[in-house]
Amino acid sequence: MKKELRLYLIRHGRTLWNDQGLMQGWGNSALTEQGIRGSKTYGQSISKCAFYCCLFKLFTTHN
């Protein structure tokens, strides 16, 4: 029997700092209206998916 694996990668929505060109990842920045709409749309899309396992891991990079 062949099993299927689906991997969903989720990134944060657009923030005020994105619009201002500021460094990301060192603090919290509010979502823009575009970021809020996108997050809601994505949430509605994945709510229709059957999840058997959900892992949360935060990866960041810095120089």
All heavy atoms as TSV, in Angstrom:
chain	resi	resn	atom	element	x	y	z
A	1	MET	N	N	0.836	-1.180	0.000
A	1	MET	CA	C	0.000	0.000	0.000
A	1	MET	C	C	0.886	1.250	0.000
A	1	MET	O	O	1.765	1.403	0.833
A	1	MET	CB	C	-0.889	-0.015	1.242
A	1	MET	CG	C	-1.776	1.162	1.350
A	1	MET	SD	S	-2.851	0.923	2.793
A	1	MET	CE	C	-3.553	2.498	2.891
A	2	LYS	N	N	0.662	2.125	-0.951
A	2	LYS	CA	C	1.453	3.346	-1.064
A	2	LYS	C	C	0.859	4.428	-0.162
A	2	LYS	O	O	-0.331	4.715	-0.198
A	2	LYS	CB	C	1.443	3.816	-2.519
A	2	LYS	CG	C	2.339	4.980	-2.784
A	2	LYS	CD	C	2.331	5.322	-4.265
A	2	LYS	CE	C	3.245	6.493	-4.521
A	2	LYS	NZ	N	3.268	6.866	-5.927
A	3	LYS	N	N	1.713	5.059	0.656
A	3	LYS	CA	C	1.271	6.131	1.537
A	3	LYS	C	C	1.691	7.478	0.958
A	3	LYS	O	O	2.732	7.587	0.322
A	3	LYS	CB	C	1.868	5.961	2.926
A	3	LYS	CG	C	1.348	4.753	3.648
A	3	LYS	CD	C	1.872	4.708	5.055
A	3	LYS	CE	C	1.312	3.503	5.769
A	3	LYS	NZ	N	1.714	3.452	7.164
A	4	GLU	N	N	0.866	8.463	1.189
A	4	GLU	CA	C	1.144	9.806	0.696
A	4	GLU	C	C	1.485	10.714	1.871
A	4	GLU	O	O	0.830	10.682	2.904
A	4	GLU	CB	C	-0.090	10.343	-0.015
A	4	GLU	CG	C	0.115	11.701	-0.632
A	4	GLU	CD	C	-1.121	12.174	-1.375
A	4	GLU	OE1	O	-1.386	11.642	-2.465
A	4	GLU	OE2	O	-1.804	13.051	-0.834
A	5	LEU	N	N	2.522	11.498	1.699
A	5	LEU	CA	C	2.933	12.460	2.719
A	5	LEU	C	C	2.827	13.854	2.136
A	5	LEU	O	O	3.338	14.126	1.054
A	5	LEU	CB	C	4.381	12.188	3.153
A	5	LEU	CG	C	5.007	13.225	4.081
A	5	LEU	CD1	C	4.311	13.197	5.447
A	5	LEU	CD2	C	6.493	12.979	4.227
A	6	ARG	N	N	2.145	14.713	2.854
A	6	ARG	CA	C	2.054	16.118	2.445
A	6	ARG	C	C	2.701	16.962	3.526
A	6	ARG	O	O	2.470	16.767	4.709
A	6	ARG	CB	C	0.603	16.549	2.283
A	6	ARG	CG	C	-0.052	15.887	1.108
A	6	ARG	CD	C	-1.442	16.405	0.934
A	6	ARG	NE	N	-2.088	15.678	-0.138
A	6	ARG	CZ	C	-3.323	15.852	-0.502
A	6	ARG	NH1	N	-4.074	16.735	0.127
A	6	ARG	NH2	N	-3.834	15.163	-1.479
A	7	LEU	N	N	3.498	17.911	3.089
A	7	LEU	CA	C	4.199	18.800	3.994
A	7	LEU	C	C	3.716	20.221	3.718
A	7	LEU	O	O	3.775	20.704	2.588
A	7	LEU	CB	C	5.710	18.700	3.770
A	7	LEU	CG	C	6.577	19.647	4.567
A	7	LEU	CD1	C	6.474	19.341	6.060
A	7	LEU	CD2	C	8.022	19.556	4.103
A	8	TYR	N	N	3.221	20.883	4.755
A	8	TYR	CA	C	2.752	22.258	4.637
A	8	TYR	C	C	3.733	23.160	5.376
A	8	TYR	O	O	3.957	22.983	6.563
A	8	TYR	CB	C	1.360	22.417	5.254
A	8	TYR	CG	C	0.299	21.589	4.561
A	8	TYR	CD1	C	0.013	20.298	4.981
A	8	TYR	CD2	C	-0.406	22.113	3.488
A	8	TYR	CE1	C	-0.953	19.541	4.346
A	8	TYR	CE2	C	-1.377	21.354	2.847
A	8	TYR	CZ	C	-1.644	20.076	3.283
A	8	TYR	OH	O	-2.599	19.333	2.651
A	9	LEU	N	N	4.293	24.113	4.683
A	9	LEU	CA	C	5.193	25.096	5.285
A	9	LEU	C	C	4.442	26.417	5.376
A	9	LEU	O	O	3.880	26.892	4.392
A	9	LEU	CB	C	6.455	25.268	4.453
A	9	LEU	CG	C	7.280	24.002	4.237
A	9	LEU	CD1	C	8.444	24.284	3.294
A	9	LEU	CD2	C	7.772	23.460	5.550
A	10	ILE	N	N	4.435	26.998	6.550
A	10	ILE	CA	C	3.680	28.218	6.768
A	10	ILE	C	C	4.628	29.315	7.247
A	10	ILE	O	O	5.414	29.100	8.159
A	10	ILE	CB	C	2.571	27.990	7.813
A	10	ILE	CG1	C	1.653	26.865	7.348
A	10	ILE	CG2	C	1.789	29.283	8.044
A	10	ILE	CD1	C	0.672	26.422	8.401
A	11	ARG	N	N	4.513	30.455	6.636
A	11	ARG	CA	C	5.327	31.615	6.990
A	11	ARG	C	C	4.399	32.703	7.512
A	11	ARG	O	O	3.222	32.753	7.154
A	11	ARG	CB	C	6.065	32.113	5.747
A	11	ARG	CG	C	7.042	33.219	6.018
A	11	ARG	CD	C	7.772	33.592	4.716
A	11	ARG	NE	N	8.772	34.594	4.960
A	11	ARG	CZ	C	8.544	35.897	4.950
A	11	ARG	NH1	N	7.331	36.358	4.715
A	11	ARG	NH2	N	9.520	36.747	5.168
A	12	HIS	N	N	4.916	33.585	8.324
A	12	HIS	CA	C	4.093	34.677	8.848
A	12	HIS	C	C	3.589	35.565	7.726
A	12	HIS	O	O	4.147	35.607	6.634
A	12	HIS	CB	C	4.885	35.515	9.863
A	12	HIS	CG	C	6.036	36.256	9.252
A	12	HIS	ND1	N	5.872	37.417	8.536
A	12	HIS	CD2	C	7.353	35.976	9.245
A	12	HIS	CE1	C	7.047	37.840	8.119
A	12	HIS	NE2	N	7.965	36.979	8.529
A	13	GLY	N	N	2.528	36.304	8.002
A	13	GLY	CA	C	1.977	37.248	7.039
A	13	GLY	C	C	2.791	38.534	6.978
A	13	GLY	O	O	3.719	38.748	7.760
A	14	ARG	N	N	2.431	39.398	6.055
A	14	ARG	CA	C	3.144	40.670	5.871
A	14	ARG	C	C	2.983	41.544	7.118
A	14	ARG	O	O	1.903	41.677	7.655
A	14	ARG	CB	C	2.602	41.396	4.648
A	14	ARG	CG	C	3.383	42.634	4.319
A	14	ARG	CD	C	3.259	42.968	2.843
A	14	ARG	NE	N	4.194	44.004	2.492
A	14	ARG	CZ	C	5.458	43.792	2.120
A	14	ARG	NH1	N	5.911	42.571	2.027
A	14	ARG	NH2	N	6.253	44.791	1.823
A	15	THR	N	N	4.090	42.144	7.555
A	15	THR	CA	C	4.085	42.972	8.760
A	15	THR	C	C	4.431	44.426	8.434
A	15	THR	O	O	4.887	44.741	7.328
A	15	THR	CB	C	5.117	42.463	9.788
A	15	THR	OG1	O	6.437	42.683	9.277
A	15	THR	CG2	C	4.917	40.994	10.118
A	16	LEU	N	N	4.236	45.269	9.423
A	16	LEU	CA	C	4.604	46.679	9.270
A	16	LEU	C	C	6.098	46.823	8.989
A	16	LEU	O	O	6.523	47.685	8.211
A	16	LEU	CB	C	4.235	47.464	10.530
A	16	LEU	CG	C	2.748	47.568	10.837
A	16	LEU	CD1	C	2.523	48.228	12.194
A	16	LEU	CD2	C	2.025	48.336	9.744
A	17	TRP	N	N	6.894	45.985	9.630
A	17	TRP	CA	C	8.348	46.061	9.419
A	17	TRP	C	C	8.726	45.668	7.999
A	17	TRP	O	O	9.696	46.185	7.452
A	17	TRP	CB	C	9.088	45.200	10.432
A	17	TRP	CG	C	9.061	45.758	11.817
A	17	TRP	CD1	C	8.456	46.910	12.247
A	17	TRP	CD2	C	9.658	45.191	12.969
A	17	TRP	NE1	N	8.630	47.090	13.584
A	17	TRP	CE2	C	9.371	46.036	14.065
A	17	TRP	CE3	C	10.394	44.045	13.203
A	17	TRP	CZ2	C	9.810	45.772	15.351
A	17	TRP	CZ3	C	10.826	43.789	14.484
A	17	TRP	CH2	C	10.539	44.643	15.538
A	18	ASN	N	N	7.978	44.739	7.381
A	18	ASN	CA	C	8.221	44.422	5.977
A	18	ASN	C	C	8.079	45.687	5.133
A	18	ASN	O	O	8.919	45.979	4.281
A	18	ASN	CB	C	7.233	43.385	5.440
A	18	ASN	CG	C	7.411	42.003	6.013
A	18	ASN	OD1	O	6.436	41.417	6.460
A	18	ASN	ND2	N	8.609	41.460	6.011
A	19	ASP	N	N	6.989	46.421	5.376
A	19	ASP	CA	C	6.723	47.633	4.601
A	19	ASP	C	C	7.780	48.706	4.827
A	19	ASP	O	O	8.069	49.508	3.943
A	19	ASP	CB	C	5.348	48.201	4.951
A	19	ASP	CG	C	4.218	47.354	4.385
A	19	ASP	OD1	O	4.478	46.464	3.553
A	19	ASP	OD2	O	3.059	47.588	4.786
A	20	GLN	N	N	8.365	48.724	6.015
A	20	GLN	CA	C	9.363	49.745	6.352
A	20	GLN	C	C	10.791	49.304	6.037
A	20	GLN	O	O	11.727	50.080	6.218
A	20	GLN	CB	C	9.251	50.097	7.839
A	20	GLN	CG	C	7.921	50.705	8.204
A	20	GLN	CD	C	7.715	50.833	9.701
A	20	GLN	OE1	O	8.573	50.475	10.506
A	20	GLN	NE2	N	6.556	51.335	10.093
A	21	GLY	N	N	10.957	48.060	5.571
A	21	GLY	CA	C	12.287	47.561	5.235
A	21	GLY	C	C	13.166	47.335	6.447
A	21	GLY	O	O	14.397	47.383	6.343
A	22	LEU	N	N	12.568	47.099	7.610
A	22	LEU	CA	C	13.333	46.914	8.844
A	22	LEU	C	C	13.702	45.458	9.061
A	22	LEU	O	O	13.074	44.549	8.519
A	22	LEU	CB	C	12.513	47.417	10.039
A	22	LEU	CG	C	12.185	48.913	10.015
A	22	LEU	CD1	C	11.263	49.268	11.171
A	22	LEU	CD2	C	13.451	49.749	10.056
A	23	MET	N	N	14.725	45.224	9.870
A	23	MET	CA	C	15.199	43.886	10.207
A	23	MET	C	C	14.089	43.079	10.865
A	23	MET	O	O	13.429	43.553	11.773
A	23	MET	CB	C	16.400	43.979	11.151
A	23	MET	CG	C	16.909	42.643	11.636
A	23	MET	SD	S	17.667	41.657	10.339
A	23	MET	CE	C	19.289	42.355	10.329
A	24	GLN	N	N	13.894	41.883	10.390
A	24	GLN	CA	C	12.870	40.981	10.916
A	24	GLN	C	C	13.503	39.944	11.837
A	24	GLN	O	O	14.679	39.645	11.726
A	24	GLN	CB	C	12.167	40.252	9.773
A	24	GLN	CG	C	11.500	41.153	8.775
A	24	GLN	CD	C	10.238	41.765	9.327
A	24	GLN	OE1	O	9.393	41.081	9.868
A	24	GLN	NE2	N	10.108	43.072	9.186
A	25	GLY	N	N	12.698	39.387	12.721
A	25	GLY	CA	C	13.147	38.257	13.518
A	25	GLY	C	C	13.644	38.588	14.909
A	25	GLY	O	O	13.939	37.695	15.688
A	26	TRP	N	N	13.753	39.853	15.257
A	26	TRP	CA	C	14.289	40.215	16.569
A	26	TRP	C	C	13.218	40.765	17.498
A	26	TRP	O	O	13.481	41.118	18.625
A	26	TRP	CB	C	15.416	41.229	16.418
A	26	TRP	CG	C	16.540	40.657	15.640
A	26	TRP	CD1	C	16.796	40.868	14.312
A	26	TRP	CD2	C	17.534	39.750	16.091
A	26	TRP	NE1	N	17.886	40.154	13.920
A	26	TRP	CE2	C	18.367	39.449	15.007
A	26	TRP	CE3	C	17.807	39.147	17.304
A	26	TRP	CZ2	C	19.445	38.592	15.094
A	26	TRP	CZ3	C	18.890	38.295	17.385
A	26	TRP	CH2	C	19.694	38.024	16.298
A	27	GLY	N	N	12.019	40.869	17.016
A	27	GLY	CA	C	10.927	41.394	17.823
A	27	GLY	C	C	9.609	41.106	17.134
A	27	GLY	O	O	9.563	40.482	16.085
A	28	ASN	N	N	8.532	41.591	17.727
A	28	ASN	CA	C	7.204	41.383	17.155
A	28	ASN	C	C	6.757	42.642	16.437
A	28	ASN	O	O	6.855	43.737	16.964
A	28	ASN	CB	C	6.203	41.026	18.250
A	28	ASN	CG	C	6.471	39.667	18.843
A	28	ASN	OD1	O	6.860	38.751	18.146
A	28	ASN	ND2	N	6.278	39.533	20.133
A	29	SER	N	N	6.259	42.465	15.247
A	29	SER	CA	C	5.715	43.565	14.469
A	29	SER	C	C	4.288	43.189	14.087
A	29	SER	O	O	4.021	42.049	13.721
A	29	SER	CB	C	6.557	43.788	13.213
A	29	SER	OG	O	5.993	44.802	12.400
A	30	ALA	N	N	3.410	44.153	14.155
A	30	ALA	CA	C	2.001	43.900	13.833
A	30	ALA	C	C	1.824	43.556	12.353
A	30	ALA	O	O	2.578	44.028	11.499
A	30	ALA	CB	C	1.168	45.123	14.174
A	31	LEU	N	N	0.821	42.731	12.081
A	31	LEU	CA	C	0.480	42.418	10.698
A	31	LEU	C	C	-0.176	43.633	10.047
A	31	LEU	O	O	-0.904	44.385	10.696
A	31	LEU	CB	C	-0.489	41.243	10.629
A	31	LEU	CG	C	0.036	39.874	11.033
A	31	LEU	CD1	C	-1.110	38.868	11.045
A	31	LEU	CD2	C	1.136	39.413	10.107
A	32	THR	N	N	0.070	43.809	8.754
A	32	THR	CA	C	-0.631	44.824	7.986
A	32	THR	C	C	-2.013	44.279	7.629
A	32	THR	O	O	-2.304	43.099	7.856
A	32	THR	CB	C	0.126	45.153	6.692
A	32	THR	OG1	O	0.194	43.962	5.891
A	32	THR	CG2	C	1.522	45.682	6.957
A	33	GLU	N	N	-2.857	45.114	7.055
A	33	GLU	CA	C	-4.172	44.634	6.601
A	33	GLU	C	C	-4.006	43.494	5.599
A	33	GLU	O	O	-4.748	42.524	5.623
A	33	GLU	CB	C	-4.980	45.785	5.988
A	33	GLU	CG	C	-5.481	46.784	7.008
A	33	GLU	CD	C	-6.431	46.155	8.019
A	33	GLU	OE1	O	-7.281	45.339	7.637
A	33	GLU	OE2	O	-6.301	46.482	9.217
A	34	GLN	N	N	-3.020	43.627	4.708
A	34	GLN	CA	C	-2.731	42.568	3.741
A	34	GLN	C	C	-2.328	41.283	4.460
A	34	GLN	O	O	-2.755	40.197	4.093
A	34	GLN	CB	C	-1.612	43.009	2.789
A	34	GLN	CG	C	-1.191	41.946	1.801
A	34	GLN	CD	C	0.035	42.359	0.986
A	34	GLN	OE1	O	0.604	43.427	1.189
A	34	GLN	NE2	N	0.444	41.505	0.070
A	35	GLY	N	N	-1.505	41.396	5.494
A	35	GLY	CA	C	-1.075	40.235	6.269
A	35	GLY	C	C	-2.221	39.563	6.994
A	35	GLY	O	O	-2.292	38.332	7.069
A	36	ILE	N	N	-3.136	40.360	7.524
A	36	ILE	CA	C	-4.306	39.809	8.216
A	36	ILE	C	C	-5.208	39.077	7.234
A	36	ILE	O	O	-5.639	37.950	7.490
A	36	ILE	CB	C	-5.080	40.935	8.936
A	36	ILE	CG1	C	-4.234	41.492	10.094
A	36	ILE	CG2	C	-6.430	40.439	9.444
A	36	ILE	CD1	C	-4.776	42.777	10.689
A	37	ARG	N	N	-5.486	39.707	6.090
A	37	ARG	CA	C	-6.338	39.059	5.074
A	37	ARG	C	C	-5.704	37.754	4.589
A	37	ARG	O	O	-6.383	36.733	4.470
A	37	ARG	CB	C	-6.564	39.994	3.885
A	37	ARG	CG	C	-7.568	41.086	4.141
A	37	ARG	CD	C	-7.967	41.802	2.840
A	37	ARG	NE	N	-6.833	42.226	2.031
A	37	ARG	CZ	C	-6.192	43.390	2.173
A	37	ARG	NH1	N	-6.572	44.246	3.104
A	37	ARG	NH2	N	-5.183	43.695	1.377
A	38	GLY	N	N	-4.407	37.787	4.315
A	38	GLY	CA	C	-3.717	36.584	3.838
A	38	GLY	C	C	-3.739	35.477	4.865
A	38	GLY	O	O	-3.947	34.306	4.527
A	39	SER	N	N	-3.539	35.815	6.123
A	39	SER	CA	C	-3.548	34.811	7.191
A	39	SER	C	C	-4.923	34.170	7.334
A	39	SER	O	O	-5.040	32.958	7.504
A	39	SER	CB	C	-3.136	35.448	8.521
A	39	SER	OG	O	-1.820	35.931	8.435
A	40	LYS	N	N	-5.967	34.982	7.261
A	40	LYS	CA	C	-7.327	34.449	7.353
A	40	LYS	C	C	-7.639	33.539	6.169
A	40	LYS	O	O	-8.228	32.469	6.334
A	40	LYS	CB	C	-8.344	35.585	7.426
A	40	LYS	CG	C	-8.336	36.291	8.759
A	40	LYS	CD	C	-9.361	37.410	8.794
A	40	LYS	CE	C	-9.363	38.104	10.143
A	40	LYS	NZ	N	-10.348	39.209	10.192
A	41	THR	N	N	-7.242	33.960	4.974
A	41	THR	CA	C	-7.478	33.148	3.781
A	41	THR	C	C	-6.745	31.812	3.878
A	41	THR	O	O	-7.311	30.758	3.587
A	41	THR	CB	C	-7.017	33.902	2.512
A	41	THR	OG1	O	-7.771	35.113	2.407
A	41	THR	CG2	C	-7.209	33.071	1.265
A	42	TYR	N	N	-5.487	31.858	4.299
A	42	TYR	CA	C	-4.710	30.625	4.422
A	42	TYR	C	C	-5.306	29.717	5.497
A	42	TYR	O	O	-5.408	28.509	5.321
A	42	TYR	CB	C	-3.243	30.933	4.741
A	42	TYR	CG	C	-2.380	29.716	4.593
A	42	TYR	CD1	C	-2.023	29.257	3.332
A	42	TYR	CD2	C	-1.968	29.000	5.696
A	42	TYR	CE1	C	-1.259	28.119	3.181
A	42	TYR	CE2	C	-1.206	27.863	5.558
A	42	TYR	CZ	C	-0.856	27.430	4.300
A	42	TYR	OH	O	-0.112	26.302	4.160
A	43	GLY	N	N	-5.730	30.306	6.608
A	43	GLY	CA	C	-6.346	29.524	7.675
A	43	GLY	C	C	-7.596	28.801	7.202
A	43	GLY	O	O	-7.830	27.639	7.539
A	44	GLN	N	N	-8.405	29.493	6.398
A	44	GLN	CA	C	-9.610	28.857	5.849
A	44	GLN	C	C	-9.234	27.709	4.915
A	44	GLN	O	O	-9.889	26.665	4.910
A	44	GLN	CB	C	-10.466	29.880	5.118
A	44	GLN	CG	C	-11.108	30.893	6.045
A	44	GLN	CD	C	-11.735	32.060	5.305
A	44	GLN	OE1	O	-11.537	32.237	4.104
A	44	GLN	NE2	N	-12.475	32.883	6.039
A	45	SER	N	N	-8.185	27.894	4.135
A	45	SER	CA	C	-7.748	26.848	3.201
A	45	SER	C	C	-7.269	25.596	3.921
A	45	SER	O	O	-7.663	24.483	3.574
A	45	SER	CB	C	-6.623	27.356	2.301
A	45	SER	OG	O	-7.069	28.415	1.510
A	46	ILE	N	N	-6.421	25.774	4.937
A	46	ILE	CA	C	-5.880	24.588	5.606
A	46	ILE	C	C	-6.868	23.969	6.585
A	46	ILE	O	O	-6.674	22.839	7.010
A	46	ILE	CB	C	-4.526	24.868	6.303
A	46	ILE	CG1	C	-4.681	25.864	7.449
A	46	ILE	CG2	C	-3.486	25.300	5.301
A	46	ILE	CD1	C	-3.443	25.991	8.316
A	47	SER	N	N	-7.940	24.691	6.928
A	47	SER	CA	C	-8.930	24.109	7.840
A	47	SER	C	C	-9.649	22.931	7.187
A	47	SER	O	O	-10.252	22.111	7.875
A	47	SER	CB	C	-9.944	25.168	8.281
A	47	SER	OG	O	-10.791	25.528	7.207
A	48	LYS	N	N	-9.558	22.813	5.875
A	48	LYS	CA	C	-10.197	21.721	5.138
A	48	LYS	C	C	-9.284	20.502	5.018
A	48	LYS	O	O	-9.690	19.479	4.488
A	48	LYS	CB	C	-10.600	22.210	3.750
A	48	LYS	CG	C	-11.577	23.364	3.801
A	48	LYS	CD	C	-11.779	23.993	2.450
A	48	LYS	CE	C	-12.615	25.264	2.625
A	48	LYS	NZ	N	-12.508	26.150	1.498
A	49	CYS	N	N	-8.064	20.607	5.506
A	49	CYS	CA	C	-7.097	19.512	5.413
A	49	CYS	C	C	-7.172	18.635	6.661
A	49	CYS	O	O	-7.376	19.133	7.764
A	49	CYS	CB	C	-5.668	20.058	5.289
A	49	CYS	SG	S	-5.395	21.061	3.836
A	50	ALA	N	N	-6.995	17.351	6.451
A	50	ALA	CA	C	-6.946	16.415	7.577
A	50	ALA	C	C	-5.507	16.344	8.075
A	50	ALA	O	O	-4.598	16.004	7.324
A	50	ALA	CB	C	-7.424	15.041	7.134
A	51	PHE	N	N	-5.312	16.681	9.334
A	51	PHE	CA	C	-3.979	16.638	9.921
A	51	PHE	C	C	-3.899	15.478	10.899
A	51	PHE	O	O	-4.754	15.330	11.767
A	51	PHE	CB	C	-3.653	17.933	10.673
A	51	PHE	CG	C	-3.360	19.094	9.768
A	51	PHE	CD1	C	-4.368	19.959	9.389
A	51	PHE	CD2	C	-2.088	19.312	9.294
A	51	PHE	CE1	C	-4.112	21.032	8.566
A	51	PHE	CE2	C	-1.813	20.382	8.462
A	51	PHE	CZ	C	-2.826	21.242	8.101
A	52	TYR	N	N	-2.865	14.674	10.760
A	52	TYR	CA	C	-2.626	13.578	11.694
A	52	TYR	C	C	-1.528	13.933	12.673
A	52	TYR	O	O	-1.406	13.353	13.727
A	52	TYR	CB	C	-2.277	12.305	10.928
A	52	TYR	CG	C	-3.397	11.881	10.017
A	52	TYR	CD1	C	-3.350	12.132	8.660
A	52	TYR	CD2	C	-4.534	11.262	10.531
A	52	TYR	CE1	C	-4.385	11.767	7.831
A	52	TYR	CE2	C	-5.583	10.897	9.707
A	52	TYR	CZ	C	-5.497	11.152	8.355
A	52	TYR	OH	O	-6.536	10.797	7.534
A	53	CYS	N	N	-0.722	14.906	12.284
A	53	CYS	CA	C	0.396	15.316	13.113
A	53	CYS	C	C	0.703	16.771	12.794
A	53	CYS	O	O	0.716	17.175	11.639
A	53	CYS	CB	C	1.617	14.442	12.809
A	53	CYS	SG	S	3.052	14.870	13.779
A	54	CYS	N	N	0.945	17.539	13.814
A	54	CYS	CA	C	1.293	18.943	13.626
A	54	CYS	C	C	2.544	19.226	14.442
A	54	CYS	O	O	2.562	19.008	15.651
A	54	CYS	CB	C	0.140	19.837	14.071
A	54	CYS	SG	S	0.477	21.582	13.812
A	55	LEU	N	N	3.582	19.657	13.775
A	55	LEU	CA	C	4.839	19.986	14.440
A	55	LEU	C	C	5.075	21.476	14.320
A	55	LEU	O	O	4.801	22.082	13.294
A	55	LEU	CB	C	5.999	19.235	13.797
A	55	LEU	CG	C	5.893	17.723	13.783
A	55	LEU	CD1	C	7.054	17.128	13.003
A	55	LEU	CD2	C	5.886	17.178	15.199
A	56	PHE	N	N	5.585	22.071	15.359
A	56	PHE	CA	C	5.911	23.491	15.331
A	56	PHE	C	C	7.383	23.636	15.639
A	56	PHE	O	O	7.863	23.174	16.661
A	56	PHE	CB	C	5.082	24.267	16.361
A	56	PHE	CG	C	5.473	25.713	16.442
A	56	PHE	CD1	C	5.040	26.613	15.496
A	56	PHE	CD2	C	6.299	26.151	17.449
A	56	PHE	CE1	C	5.403	27.942	15.552
A	56	PHE	CE2	C	6.669	27.486	17.523
A	56	PHE	CZ	C	6.222	28.380	16.582
A	57	LYS	N	N	8.100	24.253	14.743
A	57	LYS	CA	C	9.515	24.488	14.949
A	57	LYS	C	C	9.849	25.840	14.351
A	57	LYS	O	O	9.464	26.145	13.246
A	57	LYS	CB	C	10.347	23.394	14.275
A	57	LYS	CG	C	11.825	23.514	14.470
A	57	LYS	CD	C	12.234	23.185	15.876
A	57	LYS	CE	C	13.744	23.214	16.013
A	57	LYS	NZ	N	14.181	22.934	17.332
A	58	LEU	N	N	10.538	26.645	15.091
A	58	LEU	CA	C	10.919	27.966	14.632
A	58	LEU	C	C	12.380	27.940	14.215
A	58	LEU	O	O	13.243	27.533	14.981
A	58	LEU	CB	C	10.702	28.991	15.746
A	58	LEU	CG	C	11.127	30.411	15.470
A	58	LEU	CD1	C	10.292	30.996	14.336
A	58	LEU	CD2	C	10.989	31.246	16.718
A	59	PHE	N	N	12.641	28.326	12.991
A	59	PHE	CA	C	14.007	28.410	12.490
A	59	PHE	C	C	14.308	29.866	12.173
A	59	PHE	O	O	13.543	30.535	11.497
A	59	PHE	CB	C	14.178	27.589	11.203
A	59	PHE	CG	C	14.056	26.116	11.440
A	59	PHE	CD1	C	12.868	25.452	11.194
A	59	PHE	CD2	C	15.139	25.391	11.909
A	59	PHE	CE1	C	12.753	24.105	11.416
A	59	PHE	CE2	C	15.035	24.030	12.117
A	59	PHE	CZ	C	13.846	23.383	11.877
A	60	THR	N	N	15.407	30.353	12.658
A	60	THR	CA	C	15.835	31.702	12.322
A	60	THR	C	C	17.310	31.668	11.927
A	60	THR	O	O	18.047	30.756	12.286
A	60	THR	CB	C	15.665	32.668	13.504
A	60	THR	OG1	O	16.490	32.233	14.582
A	60	THR	CG2	C	14.220	32.756	13.942
A	61	THR	N	N	17.692	32.655	11.163
A	61	THR	CA	C	19.111	32.800	10.810
A	61	THR	C	C	19.520	34.228	11.094
A	61	THR	O	O	18.717	35.148	11.042
A	61	THR	CB	C	19.347	32.501	9.322
A	61	THR	OG1	O	18.566	33.391	8.535
A	61	THR	CG2	C	18.992	31.061	8.978
A	62	HIS	N	N	20.763	34.412	11.385
A	62	HIS	CA	C	21.294	35.759	11.541
A	62	HIS	C	C	22.773	35.736	11.181
A	62	HIS	O	O	23.431	34.705	11.221
A	62	HIS	CB	C	21.088	36.292	12.957
A	62	HIS	CG	C	21.737	35.458	14.044
A	62	HIS	ND1	N	23.060	35.544	14.353
A	62	HIS	CD2	C	21.218	34.502	14.837
A	62	HIS	CE1	C	23.346	34.688	15.311
A	62	HIS	NE2	N	22.250	34.043	15.626
A	63	ASN	N	N	23.272	36.873	10.793
A	63	ASN	CA	C	24.690	36.990	10.404
A	63	ASN	C	C	25.467	37.715	11.456
A	63	ASN	O	O	25.043	38.506	12.170
A	63	ASN	CB	C	24.816	37.728	9.082
A	63	ASN	CG	C	24.203	36.921	7.956
A	63	ASN	OD1	O	24.199	35.721	7.969
A	63	ASN	ND2	N	23.654	37.618	6.967
